[in-house]
């Protein structure tokens, strides 16, 4: 597995990973309900991904296995983890764990001592195994999906 900075040229493939991960791996969160799923997917476009990757003050990293993007994460120095998705083709291969370690190191290099994130129900146990703890009450999004604020001391 190679982990590297995402480039704007990766946007279309990253978008595919995000959309497949949400639709195939996060069914417990959206239950295939279009009222929850559609708002979650609407901004996952190649155009948006190109713009997000170019933003200052944050980093997007991808894991590549066999010349395919296996996972993608993003973190902001001020907002914490922005996203963390793995391709269904590479689930349970250590992709997200490796990417999260890279993000946590990136935050430490910038003097951050806490990493914040908002987890889905699907990912909450994964984050707990990485040492993340609840950071407030669960939040019901307008779409009807329940999310969980979490944090970890770095």
C-alpha positions in Angstrom: 0.0 0.0 0.0 1.3 3.4 -1.0 -0.1 6.5 0.8 0.4 9.8 -0.9 -1.1 13.3 -1.2 -4.2 13.4 -3.4 -4.0 15.4 -6.6 -6.7 17.1 -8.6 -6.2 14.5 -11.3 -7.4 11.9 -8.8 -10.7 13.6 -8.3 -12.9 11.3 -10.5 -11.5 8.1 -8.9 -11.7 9.5 -5.4 -15.3 10.5 -6.1 -16.1 6.9 -7.1 -14.5 5.6 -3.9 -16.6 8.0 -1.8 -19.8 7.2 -3.5 -19.3 3.4 -3.4 -18.2 3.5 0.2 -21.3 5.4 1.2 -23.8 3.4 -0.8 -22.3 0.0 -0.2 -20.6 0.1 3.3 -22.8 2.7 5.1 -26.2 1.0 4.6 -26.7 0.9 8.4 -26.6 4.8 8.3 -28.9 5.4 5.4 -30.9 2.2 5.1 -31.1 2.9 1.3 -33.5 5.7 2.1 -33.1 8.4 -0.6 -34.0 11.1 1.9 -30.8 10.3 3.8 -28.6 8.9 1.0 -29.2 11.6 -1.7 -28.1 14.6 0.5 -25.0 12.6 1.5 -24.0 11.9 -2.1 -25.0 15.2 -3.7 -21.7 17.0 -3.2 -19.5 14.0 -4.0 -18.7 15.1 -7.6 -15.3 15.3 -9.4 -15.6 19.1 -9.6 -16.1 19.4 -5.9 -13.3 16.9 -5.2 -10.9 18.9 -7.4 -11.7 22.1 -5.4 -11.5 20.4 -2.0 -8.1 18.9 -2.8 -6.8 22.3 -3.7 -7.9 24.1 -0.5 -5.2 25.5 1.8 -5.1 24.5 5.5 -6.1 20.9 4.9 -4.7 17.7 3.3 -6.2 14.9 1.3 -4.4 11.6 1.3 -5.1 8.5 -0.6 -4.0 4.9 -0.2 -3.2 3.1 -3.5 -3.2 -0.7 -3.9 -2.5 -2.3 -7.2 -2.8 1.0 -9.0 -6.3 1.6 -7.5 -7.4 4.2 -5.0 -8.2 2.0 -2.0 -9.2 4.8 0.4 -9.2 8.5 1.0 -9.0 10.7 4.0 -9.0 14.5 4.6 -8.2 16.6 7.6 -8.1 20.3 8.4 -5.8 21.8 11.0 -8.8 23.7 12.5 -11.8 21.3 11.8 -10.3 17.9 12.3 -11.1 14.9 10.1 -13.2 15.9 7.2 -13.7 12.5 5.6 -12.5 8.9 5.7 -13.7 6.4 3.2 -12.5 3.1 1.9 -13.3 1.3 -1.3 -15.5 -1.7 -0.7 -12.9 -3.7 -2.7 -10.4 -3.0 0.1 -12.5 -3.1 3.2 -10.7 -4.8 6.2 -7.3 -4.5 4.6 -5.9 -1.8 7.1 -6.5 1.1 4.7 -8.4 3.4 7.0 -6.2 2.6 9.9 -3.0 3.5 7.9 -4.6 6.7 6.5 -5.8 7.8 10.0 -2.2 7.4 11.3 -1.0 9.7 8.5 -3.6 12.3 9.3 -2.9 12.2 13.0 0.9 12.7 12.3 0.0 15.6 10.0 -2.0 17.3 12.8 0.8 16.7 15.3 3.3 18.3 12.9 1.1 21.4 13.0 1.0 21.5 16.8 -2.4 20.0 17.2 -2.9 18.0 20.4 -6.5 16.8 19.7 -8.1 15.3 16.7 -11.8 15.8 16.2 -14.2 14.0 13.9 -17.8 13.2 13.4 -18.5 9.5 12.9 -21.3 7.6 11.3 -22.8 4.7 13.2 -21.0 2.4 10.7 -17.5 3.8 11.6 -18.0 4.5 15.3 -16.5 1.2 16.5 -13.6 1.6 14.2 -12.7 5.0 15.7 -13.1 3.6 19.2 -10.5 1.0 18.4 -8.2 3.8 17.4 -8.6 5.5 20.7 -11.3 8.0 19.9 -13.9 8.9 22.6 -17.3 10.5 22.5 -17.1 14.3 22.3 -20.7 15.4 23.1 -24.1 14.0 22.3 -25.0 12.4 19.0 -26.3 14.8 16.4 -29.3 14.2 14.2 -28.6 15.7 10.7 -31.4 17.3 8.8 -31.4 14.3 6.5 -32.3 12.1 9.4 -28.9 10.5 9.9 -27.5 10.2 13.4 -23.8 11.2 13.7 -21.4 11.0 16.6 -18.8 13.7 17.6 -15.6 12.1 18.7 -12.1 13.2 19.7 -8.7 11.7 20.4 -5.7 13.2 22.3 -2.7 13.1 20.1 
